[in-house]
Amino acid sequence: MPSKPHDVAIGYLRSVVTVLVLAHHAVLAYHPYAPPPQASLSAWPQLWRAFPVVDAARWPGFAWLVGFNDVFFMALMFFVSGLYAWRSLERKGSAAFVADRAVRLGLPFVAFALVIAPLAYYPAYLQTGASPSLLAYAQEWLAASNWPTGPAWFLWVLLAFDCLAAGTYALARGWVHARPFAVAARRPFVLFALLVAASGVAYVPLTFAIDPLHWTAAGPFVFQTDRLLHYAVYFFAGVVVGANRAEADVLAGDGRLARSWPVWVLLMAGAFALLTQSFLGAVSGSSTWAATMPFAFVLSCAASSFGFLAVFVRFARTSRRALDDLRDNAYGMYVVHYAFSAWLQFALLGAPLPGVAKGALAVAGTIALSWSAVAALRRIRAVARVIGPAVA
């Protein structure tokens, strides 16, 4: 059966956002404000968890890429993940849905924690100048305050949200069809306003009570503290839209969102400009701009998410072979990429190249190696069942 246009668009959107994640991590070593390598993995603050490798070569342009990505791409990933949750619950029921999600999300999380994370962070250990002995690395790794899992945090948090969705389906499944939600699914500007309001309530108060850079950790279970509820809002917004998909104008290639894509792109640019000005003003010492930042963040996140969604539902309406292959491998690429990006950055440390060139090589190499590795792994039937294409 051929894919519906909105399924093609959402599949390609998810794939492109995944590529942005890979690019984001691949250029962090060349970020103009990346911290210097630390003396040991136990030194505090443990910034090596976010910057496994740091190069002396930098490029200011990567600050813009990283800053833009960080505002919206994980929230959009949660939104897209929520779109098909209700359809899957209706087809499988709560128990089978949770069991399937535990396999698809839980097993890769465990594999990342046990295999990929130690591989990815070994270059960080080598940059401390400590003994390259694997035994010494293992001792320092095990002495860490918690078990670093890098970008795999998304997997376990998404699994937790899926369990919450399954619980609401079992106990009160009619809530997603409440009139305000059904109306919002048909009217993009109403949905946008509700999303901004709800995420503002979930996010803004926490930013005044919690350091925005703080991460809560319990063993390998880590999340950015002030964004957890913000991400939950986006996930359940996706659930609502997906549950009302028959009337969901935001998914229609000829709907209001698609037709007004230039407006959303302009709003995306304007909101990010406001956030940038708020950040620069806060850095310069303005308390007014500092107070504005959380609100600008919420607006920019929603505007960028809708801007990307509008462009994809408008233009990505028919299948393309290369994009289909990327779509089919994108989830696995997310799971495995962190080790490739870290080791490529480490390999480029001694190269006499400017930061922009190293970053470009790291991005291209991370995408190519991750894509190739996942395509090869998916030849194993058991692996393919876990990291194969998402089922709509």
C-alpha positions as CSV (number, residue, x, y, z in Angstrom):
1,M,0.0,0.0,0.0
2,P,1.5,3.4,-1.0
3,S,2.3,5.8,1.9
4,K,-0.2,8.6,2.5
5,P,1.3,12.1,1.7
6,H,1.3,13.1,5.3
7,D,3.1,9.9,6.3
8,V,5.8,10.6,3.6
9,A,6.2,14.2,4.9
10,I,6.4,13.2,8.5
11,G,8.9,10.4,7.8
12,Y,11.1,12.7,5.9
13,L,10.8,15.4,8.5
14,R,11.9,12.9,11.2
15,S,14.8,11.9,9.0
16,V,16.0,15.4,8.4
17,V,15.7,16.3,12.1
18,T,17.8,13.2,12.9
19,V,20.5,14.5,10.5
20,L,20.4,17.8,12.3
21,V,21.1,15.9,15.6
22,L,24.1,14.2,14.0
23,A,25.4,17.5,12.6
24,H,24.9,19.2,16.0
25,H,27.0,16.7,17.8
26,A,29.6,16.5,15.0
27,V,30.4,20.3,15.2
28,L,30.4,20.7,19.0
29,A,34.2,20.2,19.1
30,Y,34.6,23.4,17.0
31,H,32.0,25.5,18.8
32,P,33.6,28.9,19.5
33,Y,32.7,28.6,23.2
34,A,33.5,25.0,23.7
35,P,35.2,24.5,27.1
36,P,38.9,23.3,27.2
37,P,39.6,19.6,27.8
38,Q,39.3,18.7,31.5
39,A,42.1,17.3,33.7
40,S,40.1,14.2,34.4
41,L,36.7,12.7,33.9
42,S,35.9,13.3,37.6
43,A,36.7,17.0,37.4
44,W,33.7,19.3,38.0
45,P,31.8,20.5,36.1
46,Q,31.9,17.4,33.9
47,L,31.5,19.3,30.6
48,W,33.1,16.4,28.7
49,R,29.7,14.7,28.8
50,A,28.4,17.4,26.3
51,F,31.8,18.0,24.6
52,P,33.6,14.6,24.4
53,V,36.3,16.1,22.2
54,V,37.4,19.7,22.1
55,D,39.6,21.1,19.3
56,A,41.6,24.2,19.3
57,A,40.3,25.0,15.8
58,R,36.9,26.8,16.0
59,W,34.4,28.5,13.7
60,P,31.9,31.1,14.9
61,G,29.3,29.9,12.5
62,F,28.8,26.7,14.4
63,A,27.5,28.7,17.4
64,W,24.5,29.7,15.2
65,L,23.9,26.2,14.1
66,V,24.1,24.7,17.6
67,G,22.1,27.5,19.1
68,F,19.3,27.2,16.5
69,N,19.2,23.4,16.8
70,D,19.2,23.4,20.5
71,V,16.1,25.5,20.7
72,F,13.7,23.2,18.9
73,F,14.9,20.0,17.4
74,M,14.4,17.7,20.4
75,A,10.9,19.2,21.1
76,L,10.0,18.5,17.5
77,M,11.3,15.0,17.8
78,F,8.9,14.4,20.7
79,F,6.0,16.0,18.8
80,V,6.7,13.7,15.7
81,S,7.0,10.7,18.0
82,G,3.6,11.4,19.5
83,L,1.8,11.7,16.2
84,Y,1.5,7.9,15.7
85,A,1.3,6.9,19.3
86,W,-2.6,6.9,19.5
87,R,-2.9,5.1,16.2
88,S,-0.6,2.4,17.5
89,L,-2.5,2.2,20.8
90,E,-5.8,1.8,18.9
91,R,-4.3,-1.0,16.8
92,K,-2.5,-2.9,19.6
93,G,-3.9,-2.0,22.9
94,S,-2.0,-0.6,25.9
95,A,-0.1,-3.7,27.0
96,A,1.1,-4.7,23.5
97,F,2.0,-1.1,22.7
98,V,4.2,-0.7,25.8
99,A,5.8,-4.1,25.2
100,D,6.7,-3.1,21.6
101,R,8.0,0.3,22.7
102,A,10.1,-1.3,25.4
103,V,11.8,-3.4,22.8
104,R,12.2,-0.6,20.2
105,L,13.4,2.1,22.7
106,G,14.6,0.1,25.7
107,L,17.0,-2.3,24.0
108,P,18.8,0.5,22.1
109,F,19.1,2.5,25.3
110,V,20.7,-0.5,27.0
111,A,23.0,-1.0,24.0
112,F,24.0,2.6,24.0
113,A,24.7,2.7,27.7
114,L,26.8,-0.5,27.7
115,V,28.6,-0.3,24.4
116,I,28.3,3.0,22.5
117,A,28.7,5.4,25.4
118,P,32.0,4.0,26.7
119,L,33.3,4.0,23.0
120,A,32.1,7.6,22.5
121,Y,33.6,8.9,25.7
122,Y,37.0,7.2,25.4
123,P,38.4,10.1,23.3
124,A,37.3,12.5,26.1
125,Y,39.3,10.4,28.5
126,L,42.3,10.4,26.2
127,Q,42.2,14.2,26.0
128,T,42.8,14.4,29.7
129,G,46.3,13.1,29.1
130,A,45.7,10.1,31.4
131,S,47.1,6.7,30.7
132,P,45.5,5.2,27.5
133,S,45.1,1.9,29.3
134,L,41.6,0.5,28.9
135,L,41.7,-0.7,32.5
136,A,42.6,2.8,33.8
137,Y,39.7,4.2,31.6
138,A,37.3,1.6,33.0
139,Q,38.3,2.5,36.6
140,E,37.7,6.2,36.0
141,W,34.5,5.6,34.1
142,L,33.1,3.5,36.9
143,A,34.1,6.1,39.4
144,A,31.8,8.7,37.7
145,S,28.9,10.1,39.7
146,N,26.5,8.5,37.2
147,W,26.6,6.5,34.0
148,P,26.8,8.9,31.0
149,T,24.5,8.1,28.1
150,G,24.8,11.2,26.0
151,P,21.9,11.6,23.5
152,A,20.4,8.2,24.5
153,W,18.5,10.2,27.2
154,F,15.8,10.8,24.5
155,L,15.1,7.1,24.2
156,W,14.2,6.4,27.8
157,V,12.3,9.7,28.2
158,L,10.3,8.9,25.1
159,L,9.6,5.4,26.5
160,A,8.3,7.0,29.7
161,F,6.0,9.3,27.7
162,D,4.8,6.3,25.7
163,C,3.9,4.6,29.0
164,L,2.0,7.6,30.1
165,A,0.1,7.7,26.8
166,A,-0.7,4.0,27.2
167,G,-2.1,4.7,30.7
168,T,-4.3,7.5,29.5
169,Y,-5.6,5.3,26.7
170,A,-6.5,2.5,29.1
171,L,-8.1,4.8,31.6
172,A,-9.6,7.7,29.7
173,R,-9.1,7.4,26.0
174,G,-11.8,10.0,25.1
175,W,-9.7,13.0,26.3
176,V,-7.8,13.3,23.0
177,H,-11.1,14.0,21.2
178,A,-12.2,16.8,23.5
179,R,-13.6,19.7,21.5
180,P,-10.7,22.2,22.1
181,F,-8.2,19.5,20.9
182,A,-10.2,18.6,17.8
183,V,-10.5,22.3,16.9
184,A,-6.8,22.8,17.4
185,A,-6.0,19.9,15.1
186,R,-8.0,21.6,12.4
187,R,-6.6,25.1,12.9
188,P,-2.8,25.5,12.9
189,F,-2.8,28.9,14.5
190,V,-5.0,27.7,17.3
191,L,-2.7,24.7,17.9
192,F,0.3,27.0,17.8
193,A,-1.2,29.4,20.4
194,L,-2.2,26.5,22.7
195,L,1.3,24.9,22.3
196,V,3.0,28.2,23.1
197,A,0.8,28.7,26.2
198,A,1.1,25.2,27.5
199,S,4.9,24.9,27.0
200,G,5.2,28.4,28.5
201,V,3.5,27.2,31.7
202,A,5.6,24.0,31.7
203,Y,8.9,25.6,31.0
204,V,9.1,29.3,32.1
205,P,8.6,28.9,35.8
206,L,11.2,26.2,36.0
207,T,13.9,28.4,34.4
208,F,13.6,30.9,37.3
209,A,13.9,28.1,39.8
210,I,16.5,25.8,38.2
211,D,19.7,26.5,36.4
212,P,18.9,25.9,32.7
213,L,22.2,24.0,32.3
214,H,21.3,21.6,35.1
215,W,20.7,17.9,34.3
216,T,19.0,15.5,36.7
217,A,20.7,12.1,36.8
218,A,20.0,8.8,38.4
219,G,22.4,6.1,37.1
220,P,22.0,6.1,33.3
221,F,18.7,8.0,33.4
222,V,19.5,11.6,32.7
223,F,17.4,14.6,31.5
224,Q,17.7,18.3,31.3
225,T,15.7,19.3,34.3
226,D,13.9,22.5,33.2
227,R,12.9,21.0,29.8
228,L,11.2,17.7,30.8
229,L,7.7,19.1,31.1
230,H,8.3,21.2,28.0
231,Y,9.1,18.0,26.1
232,A,6.0,16.3,27.6
233,V,3.8,19.1,26.2
234,Y,5.2,18.6,22.7
235,F,4.8,14.8,22.9
236,F,1.2,15.0,24.0
237,A,0.5,17.7,21.4
238,G,1.6,15.2,18.8
239,V,-0.6,12.6,20.4
240,V,-3.6,14.9,20.1
241,V,-2.9,15.8,16.5
242,G,-2.4,12.1,15.6
243,A,-5.5,11.0,17.4
244,N,-7.6,13.6,15.4
245,R,-5.7,12.8,12.2
246,A,-8.8,12.5,10.0
247,E,-9.5,16.2,10.6
248,A,-5.9,17.3,11.3
249,D,-5.4,20.2,8.9
250,V,-1.8,20.6,10.2
251,L,-0.9,17.3,8.4
252,A,-2.6,18.0,5.1
253,G,-0.5,18.9,2.1
254,D,-3.2,21.3,0.9
255,G,-4.2,22.5,4.4
256,R,-3.9,25.8,6.2
257,L,-0.4,25.1,7.6
258,A,1.0,24.0,4.2
259,R,-0.5,26.9,2.3
260,S,0.8,29.4,4.8
261,W,4.4,28.0,4.9
262,P,6.0,31.3,4.0
263,V,4.4,32.9,7.1
264,W,5.7,30.2,9.4
265,V,9.2,30.4,8.0
266,L,9.2,34.1,8.5
267,L,7.9,33.6,12.1
268,M,10.6,31.1,12.7
269,A,13.3,33.5,11.6
270,G,11.8,36.4,13.6
271,A,11.3,34.4,16.8
272,F,14.9,33.1,16.7
273,A,16.1,36.7,16.1
274,L,14.2,37.7,19.2
275,L,15.7,34.9,21.2
276,T,19.2,35.7,19.9
277,Q,18.7,39.4,21.0
278,S,17.5,38.2,24.4
279,F,20.5,36.1,24.8
280,L,23.0,38.8,23.8
281,G,21.2,41.3,26.0
282,A,21.3,38.9,28.9
283,V,25.0,38.2,28.4
284,S,25.7,42.0,28.3
285,G,24.0,42.3,31.8
286,S,20.5,43.4,31.0
287,S,18.0,42.0,33.5
288,T,15.1,42.8,31.2
289,W,16.5,40.7,28.3
290,A,17.4,38.0,30.8
291,A,13.8,37.9,32.0
292,T,12.6,37.8,28.3
293,M,14.8,34.8,27.3
294,P,12.5,32.0,28.6
295,F,9.5,33.5,26.8
296,A,11.5,34.0,23.6
297,F,12.7,30.4,23.9
298,V,9.2,29.0,24.1
299,L,8.1,31.2,21.1
300,S,11.1,30.3,19.0
301,C,10.8,26.5,19.7
302,A,7.1,26.5,18.6
303,A,7.8,28.7,15.6
304,S,10.7,26.6,14.3
305,S,8.7,23.4,14.9
306,F,5.8,24.7,12.9
307,G,8.1,26.2,10.2
308,F,9.7,22.8,9.6
309,L,6.4,21.0,9.7
310,A,4.8,23.5,7.3
311,V,7.6,23.1,4.7
312,F,7.6,19.3,4.9
313,V,3.8,18.8,4.6
314,R,3.8,21.3,1.7
315,F,6.7,20.0,-0.3
316,A,7.5,16.4,0.8
317,R,4.5,14.7,-0.6
318,T,5.9,12.0,-2.9
319,S,8.6,9.3,-2.1
320,R,12.2,9.7,-3.3
321,R,14.5,6.7,-3.2
322,A,17.4,8.4,-1.4
323,L,15.1,9.9,1.2
324,D,13.3,6.7,1.7
325,D,16.6,5.0,2.5
326,L,17.5,7.8,4.9
327,R,14.1,7.4,6.6
328,D,14.5,3.7,7.0
329,N,18.0,4.1,8.6
330,A,17.4,7.3,10.5
331,Y,16.5,5.8,13.9
332,G,19.5,3.5,13.9
333,M,21.7,6.4,12.9
334,Y,20.5,8.3,16.0
335,V,21.4,5.3,18.1
336,V,24.9,4.7,16.8
337,H,26.2,8.1,15.7
338,Y,27.7,9.5,18.9
339,A,30.7,7.1,18.8
340,F,31.4,8.0,15.2
341,S,31.3,11.8,15.8
342,A,33.6,11.6,18.8
343,W,36.2,9.5,17.2
344,L,36.2,11.5,14.0
345,Q,36.7,14.7,16.0
346,F,39.6,13.0,17.9
347,A,41.1,11.8,14.6
348,L,41.0,15.4,13.2
349,L,42.7,17.0,16.3
350,G,46.2,17.1,14.6
351,A,45.0,18.0,11.1
352,P,46.2,21.5,10.0
353,L,42.7,22.6,9.0
354,P,40.4,25.4,10.0
355,G,37.5,24.7,12.3
356,V,34.9,25.1,9.5
357,A,36.7,22.4,7.4
358,K,37.0,20.0,10.4
359,G,33.4,20.5,11.2
360,A,32.3,19.8,7.7
361,L,34.4,16.7,7.6
362,A,33.1,15.5,10.9
363,V,29.5,16.1,9.8
364,A,29.9,14.3,6.5
365,G,31.8,11.4,8.1
366,T,29.3,11.0,11.0
367,I,26.4,10.8,8.6
368,A,28.2,8.5,6.1
369,L,29.6,6.1,8.8
370,S,26.3,6.0,10.8
371,W,24.2,5.4,7.7
372,S,26.5,2.6,6.4
373,A,26.8,0.9,9.8
374,V,23.1,0.9,10.3
375,A,22.4,-0.4,6.8
376,A,24.8,-3.2,7.5
377,L,23.4,-4.0,10.9
378,R,19.8,-4.1,9.5
379,R,20.9,-7.1,7.5
380,I,20.6,-9.0,10.8
381,R,16.9,-9.8,11.1
382,A,16.8,-9.4,14.9
383,V,18.5,-6.1,14.8
384,A,16.3,-4.8,11.9
385,R,13.2,-5.6,14.0
386,V,14.5,-3.1,16.6
387,I,16.1,-0.3,14.6
388,G,14.3,-0.7,11.3
389,P,11.8,1.9,9.9
390,A,9.2,3.3,12.2
391,V,5.7,1.8,11.8
392,A,3.2,4.5,11.2
